[in-house]
Amino acid sequence: MEKINIEETQYLIARHYDKKHPHVHLIINRVNYNGKTISDQNDRKRSELNCKELTRKHQLYFAKGKDQVKVHRLRGADKAKYEIYEALIEAIPKCKTWKDLELQLNYESIEINYKY
């Protein structure tokens, strides 16, 4: 918890055996014991780096990647991310330019917004 800057607050770690591999969920109270909000800035990156370090250190299981995800069980933003991922996997080999990719994704009702 110290490595991801989560201190002086309540948290719960729940270990599950409901999949082929055991895994944990971490629930954190983002208001510390002094009533101050714990920042969530870059928390995903900090958590990811810490999880990878612990996984290597304790020789735990690394997930095999996005191809193994049960997309039909996802909801909301997570489902949309995987639908976009799958559309990209399908479209990229057919495209030679960004315009080609944009047209291919438009068939899937996916719009590209460019940032410069």
Summary of the structure (lengths in Angstrom):
residues: 116
radius of gyration: 19.2
end to end distance: 37.2
largest distance: 56.0
contacts: 209
relative contact order: 0.09
helix: 46%
strand: 12%
